[in-house]
Amino acid sequence: MKPSHATKPTKREPKHTKPEKQVAQAEPKPEPPKPEPPPVDPPKPPDPPKPVDTKPARTPMVPENAVTKVSGDVPVLHAKNAEGSDVVLAKLCIDEQGRVQSVKIAKATPEIAGELQNALSSWRYKPFNKDGKPTPVCFPVSLRVVVKGS
């Protein structure tokens, strides 16, 4: 018989083998919770455009001789307890067309103030022009009125 020279592969194990180190896979750390963004209010609608005011904030005062009366008479006023003549002071304001817009009686007896205010409200003036444009103005009025007893 023939000697067999076939060799079996042999597995050699080292005598003192250390177990393989296993590298521990670090578990992924959970991300810290993200803070929620603050609540956002819906945008406010834009403010409506403000109307352009072409009138001055305050009606300018002009002297009495700066305006021209086109109609209206000094009334004869009636009072129960008074008779004679009196000087009355008033402030009139007119619009762009010369119409009396307001009357403020500054000096008059209470008995005739209402009647005088009504009479002065009906007066008309030529429009006051400033820079070629009709402009509302106020002006003082000084009148000598006749008061008749009723």
HURA-V467185 format. One record per pair of residues at least 12 apart in sequence whose ideal C-beta (glycine too) atoms are under 6 Angstrom apart, sorted by the first residue. I is the first residue (numbers start at 0). J is the second residue. Records with the same first field share a line. If there is no record, write none. Layout:
I: J / J
//
This chain:
58: 92 / 135 / 137
59: 136
60: 137
61: 136 / 138
63: 138 / 139
66: 124 / 127 / 138
67: 125
68: 124
69: 123 / 125
70: 123
71: 122
73: 142
74: 118
75: 145
76: 111 / 114 / 144 / 146
77: 147 / 149
78: 110 / 111 / 146
79: 149
81: 146
82: 146 / 148
83: 146
84: 143 / 145
85: 144 / 146
86: 143
87: 107 / 142 / 144
88: 105 / 106 / 141
89: 102 / 104 / 140
90: 103 / 137 / 139
91: 140
92: 137
93: 124
94: 135
95: 126 / 133 / 135
97: 123 / 124 / 125 / 126
99: 120 / 122
102: 116 / 119 / 120
104: 116
//
